[in-house]
Structure formats: structure tokens, C-alpha cells
């Protein structure tokens, strides 16, 4: 049940840099500019990562920990973006879709650049 605080700090920083912009974009698209601030997206990622790590350590990465983590992430999105449970779920799904599209585009561009070199 030990948590490596150095690894947690690195995970929080990297997750915030990578996930927060996609969460912010999907939040702005679905709940509006007034409710989805970029700082809210940053807090969602920080709290979601820390709480998820704590529950994963407590429940030893079982299915119970996964379910609790998902509910916690949705609760944090619901709170900060001031929306309902279903809209929070749709915001997170849209964030994953945007992330996948941007990742595919970056992979394609990288592949094209690699073949031209």
C-alpha cells in the first residue's frame, strides 16, 4: 500500500500537460465556455490522478479500484464543469476521442516526416 511520491508527482505533471487540454476542449464543446475553464480542467486532472492513485493503492488495482476511480473522475468532472453525471461521462468520452484523433494525426505526420528523411 506504499505510494511512491516522486512517481506520483511526475504522473500528475505529465497527466496535467497531456490530458487537461483535451478535457478542456471537450468541456467547452459540451458544457460551454462559462463552465469549462482551463484551470478547472487542470484541477480535474490533478485531483483525478491523486485520488485514483490513492484508491488503486488501497484496493490493490482490482476491479473495485477501477470502478471507484471511474466514479471519482466523473464526480470531479461533474463538480468542476457544473454538469450532470451523463454529461460528465460524455465530456470524458469526447476528451478520449479528441486525444485519439490528435494522436493519430501526430503519428501520421511523424511517419510522413520519417519517410521523407
N, C-alpha and C positions, 0 to 999 in steps of 0.2 A: 504494500500500500504506500510505498515511498514515491514521492513525486520529485523528479529532478527539476529544480527551479531554473537552472540555466537553460535546459531544453524547453521548458515551458515559456520562458521569456523569448527565446528565439522563435518558437512556434507562434506566439502572439504577434510578434513583429512581422514575420513573414505572412501569416494569415491576414493580418490587417492590410498589408500592402497589396496582396493579391485579391482577397475576397471583397473588401469594403467597396471598391469602385463598382463592381458588378452588382452588389447588393443595393448600392445607392441608385444605380441606373434603373434597376428593376423596380425599386421602391418609388422612384419619381414617375415611372411609367404607369404604375398601378394605383398608388395612393395619392399622388400629386406632389407638387413642389413644396407646398406648405408643411406637409407632414414628414416628408422624406428628406432630411438634411444629411449632408455628408458626415457631419460629426456624429449623428445618430447611427449611421452605418458603421462608423469606426467603433462606437461603443457596443454595438450589437456583436461585432466580430470579437472584440476583446472579452466581453462577458461570456459569450457563447463558447469561446475557446477555453477560458479558465474554468467555467462551470462544467463543461464537457469533460475536461481532463480530470477534475475532481471526482465526478461521478464514475468515470471509467476506472479510476484508481480504487474507488470504494467497492464497486461491483465487479472488478477484475475483468473488464472488457467482455462481458457476456451480452446476451440478447437484451437483458433487462437494462443494462447500461446504455445500449444503443437506443432503446425506446425512450428512456429518460432524457438522453441527450437530444433526441429529435424534438421532444416536447419542450425542453428548455430553450432550444434555439427558436422554436416557433413562438414561445412565450416572450422571449426577448424582442423578436421582430414585431410581435403584436403590440408590445408595450411602447417601443420607441417610434414605430411608424403609425401608432394610434389607429389600428385597424382590427378586424375580426380574425378569428382563427383561420378561416378558409382563405381570406385574402393574404394572411401571413404565409400560408402554405404556398399559394400561387406566386407570391413575391419570391420565395426561396427557390421554387422550381424555375421561374423565369431567370433568376440570377445564375442558376446552373446552366441553363440553355445558352444564355449570353456568354458565359465563361467558355462553354464548349465551342461555340461559333468562333469566338476570338482566338481560342487555342488552335482550332483547325486552320484559320486564316494565317496565323503566325507560323504554323508548321508548314503550310503550303509555300508561304513567302520564303521561309528558311530553306525549303527543299529547292525552290527555283534558284535562289541565290547560290546554294551549294553546287547545283549543276552548272551554273554559269562560270564558276571559279575554276 
